[in-house]
Amino acid sequence: MIRSQVKGVGSALPRRILTNDELAAMVDTSDEWIVQRTGIKQRHIAGPDETTASLGEAAARAALDNAELTPADIDLIVLATSTPNNTFPATAVEIQHRLGMKHGFAFDIQAVCSGFVYAVSVADLHIRGGMARRVLVIGAETFSRILDWEDRTTCVLFGDGAGAIVLEATEQPGGLHDTGVLASALRSDGAHKDKLYVDGGPSTTQTVGHLRMEGKEVFKHAVGMITDVVVAALDAGGVTARDLDWFVPHQANLRIIDASARKMGIAPEKVVATVSQHGNTSAASVPLALAVAVADGRIKRGDLVMIEAMGGGFTWGAVLIRW
């Protein structure tokens, strides 16, 4: 059967680092308060010359270099983002142009923090369906553009950045030891829309709006929803949590990450956590964490990796990958 094998991974972060102490000079908060409740110590903030498209392009080029491929080798770009450069066209086509591509096709996916997980699943379907041989899957965000910097409950949580992977069609036996995407599980429930949303949009307020969140409500649902999709993906792949080499969750809150891993019996040393350095970068958080774990040698060829995320909507999902 055809599998979507990971050939390369890359990332990009804005130049500016914003620490908790700097935030404490802007709003009524403290380093101790932020670290204790979220695990976040710093985040990157995009400058005037840094956008979702520019960060996405940089991450894409890094992933292509890691895969020893060029833009000419790519058939499809799937970009997960909630902070596009423009309402339309899709920022994916801008990245396509930046890469010098005159071929193939590109589109955005909007599933907020679950976007990259959704995008990997969609790219896998295009590969297995024969519509693309190699796909750039990118998660890129500039959430600093939609934050209310006077709302201390949200502005301390989010950061900017981008991550990307290259998926390639490979013919394999069709068993547990195949490399690539082995199983996916995706969910959504619009009844929770008002718990995490942006209070603006073209069709309602004709403005961009700001991010609004009921933090306690999101936390209350997060662990159960994450467990639901991870178990579903494990079952579909014919493995258990004990078989995982690495658990790479959405980097929103260290307490959610720890509680989810504990509930599923995943050992702490198998959890990749980068939230302390990046904050919540929404759709960029999972590929950023993957890039860190690959670069430092933790994730290696043959490792069984689970990625998962939950975001506004609510949306949530998980993908099981043999690296």
Secondary structure as UniProt FT lines:
FT   STRAND          2..12
FT   STRAND          16..19
FT   HELIX           20..24
FT   TURN            25..26
FT   HELIX           31..38
FT   STRAND          42..45
FT   TURN            48..49
FT   HELIX           52..67
FT   HELIX           71..73
FT   STRAND          76..80
FT   HELIX           91..98
FT   TURN            99..100
FT   STRAND          105..109
FT   HELIX           112..114
FT   HELIX           115..128
FT   TURN            129..130
FT   STRAND          134..142
FT   HELIX           143..146
FT   TURN            149..150
FT   HELIX           152..155
FT   TURN            156..157
FT   STRAND          160..171
FT   TURN            176..177
FT   STRAND          180..188
FT   HELIX           190..195
FT   STRAND          196..198
FT   TURN            202..205
FT   STRAND          211..213
FT   HELIX           215..237
FT   HELIX           241..243
FT   STRAND          246..249
FT   HELIX           254..264
FT   HELIX           268..270
FT   HELIX           275..278
FT   HELIX           282..284
FT   HELIX           285..295
FT   TURN            296..297
FT   TURN            301..302
FT   STRAND          304..311
FT   TURN            312..314
FT   STRAND          315..322
//
